[in-house]
């Protein structure tokens, strides 16, 4: 049985310990998408370090339909934030490459530009970058190498999606952020549509080895 309270306390202690060893006066810098992972990771950092040591970075690529969720997050946590639209940077790089890059390259370019942006903000603000990936995503490789898979510390990496959501319910976050349908914001599909199975099925398999559909 997953003990959400105990694991939440463990996450907070892990964050504090990381900063004690890697910069006692440093700030946690986190990309804010409006999704559950960045929201919950940000909330844990606020509890661990205080709101004055957490900096959010909103990075729409042109128009972002759900950016109001990102605004809701930074308002709820009352943290400092910057908004950096990466569209011009993405387009400039695509235009600078002397051939048509592949569709996969186009899909993964924005998260890599976002990570470069996060490190630019972090190094200019005495920061450490938060990796917001969870165990379920890492287990099946559902992330962008050198994109959202990068970071200096990863508070959610040992928890499945369902466990992360349980942790989230012990924070100040509204349910609308915790229960938001996971979507990468890159290809127009939800995570589960891309994967071909639900996180509930994946999480059960990770923790128990049990699954009905052997093809999956």
Secondary structure by P-SEA (a helix, b strand, c coil): cccaaaaaaaaaaaaaaaaaaccccbbbbbbbcccaaaaaaaaaaaaacccccbbbbbbbccccccaaaaaaaaaaaccccccccaaaaaaaaaaaccccccaaaaaaaaaaaaaaaaaaaaaacbbbbbbcccaaaaaaccccccccccccccccccccaaaaaaaaaaccccccccccccccccccccccccccccaaaaaaaacccccccccc
